[in-house]
Amino acid sequence: MGRLIDGRWVTDEGIRLLPDGAWQRTPSLLRNWVTADGAAGPTGTGGFKAEAGRYHLYVAWNCPWAHRALLTRVLKGLEEAVPVSIAAPRRSDQGWVFDPENGYEDRLFGARALHEIYTRGDPDYSGRVTVPVLWDTEREQIVSNESADIVRMLGGAFNGVGANAEDFYPAALRPAIDAWNDRIHKTLNNGVYRAGFAESQEAYAAAVADVFETLDAIEAQLAETSYLAGDRLTEADIRLFPTLVRFDVAYWSAFKCNIRRLVDYPRLWASARAFHARPGIAETVHFDIYKRGYHSPSPKRNPLGIVPAGPIVDWSLAG
Ligand SMILES: N[C@@H](CCC(=O)N[C@@H](CS)C(=O)NCC(=O)O)C(=O)O
């Protein structure tokens, strides 16, 4: 299913098909920023001052973009200051929906579907209805639906109002962080989707080559430094993790990213497991949901929706 936007076919997965059979993700539309003093951020308008309890995060366990926001929330100790509602880990003809009977509840409004939140903030909203979403309970509108920006805001704006002092975007490391973010976004976070949704052999081959070139480059980097941008954890490592944790159970088979597995990269595998072992991180990870979600029925990729039994990967530090 999909619809034509600007002369391009936009699928329910929000990715558009280019003439050569390659796929491209459509950009986010709502890009205001929460800041410490309420001043405008790099995009959008001002008036969104960081305050404990004022903002609410909407996510879904299976979405890797939402996952990076959840990871930052945990690592900054913002669980109480920024409450969360979790949509059911599947999409329906209503897009993302809630399923209170099974624990997937809109804790703010009791909405049945996420599109209700988008139109509550802007009755004329006509863009994609995606997670993650950061909602402002004071101004009753969406602040942002761009995960990269939400990661940065949660990481930097809330220090006076509940967050710990960890800095995942320190000034001295910004050039290295920006470079990794850019590369990883294109070739890995999005690269696995470009491989999985490609509709020509050439488009698939190009995407999969990008995926493994970048994984190889990261493995080489980890021989030099403990983390991507140096000897401390940064945003770049946070943004990498959702792709790594889905790799062997989902992307490897569902998206045919199968030249090597994560477990075949000794340093990358060790560093992913160490990240997973940090307090609160494992609670954000749901392997069965990834396996079922990425292998759910899809007319082109998996028409019968059969979910593979393996691989069984031991993420414990002993494994
Ligand atoms: N640029 C967005 C992308 C988010 C995104 O694509 N989320 C997917 C789920 S993984 C979604 O909600 N798709 C629904 C749709 O496109 O209709 C971000 O990084 O925040």
The ligand as an ORCA input file, in Angstrom:
! r2SCAN-3c Opt
* xyz 0 1
  N      13.313     10.540     10.032
  C      12.524      9.866     10.940
  C      12.132      8.491     10.461
  C      11.267      7.752     11.428
  C      10.599      6.564     10.756
  O      10.731      6.344      9.538
  N       9.867      5.755     11.551
  C       9.128      4.657     10.976
  C       9.161      3.447     11.856
  S      10.732      2.679     11.990
  C       7.664      5.033     10.876
  O       7.085      5.497     11.836
  N       7.064      4.809      9.710
  C       5.658      5.036      9.498
  C       5.376      5.642      8.140
  O       6.299      6.032      7.462
  O       4.198      5.711      7.794
  C      13.302      9.789     12.231
  O      14.474      9.399     12.201
  O      12.742     10.157     13.259
*
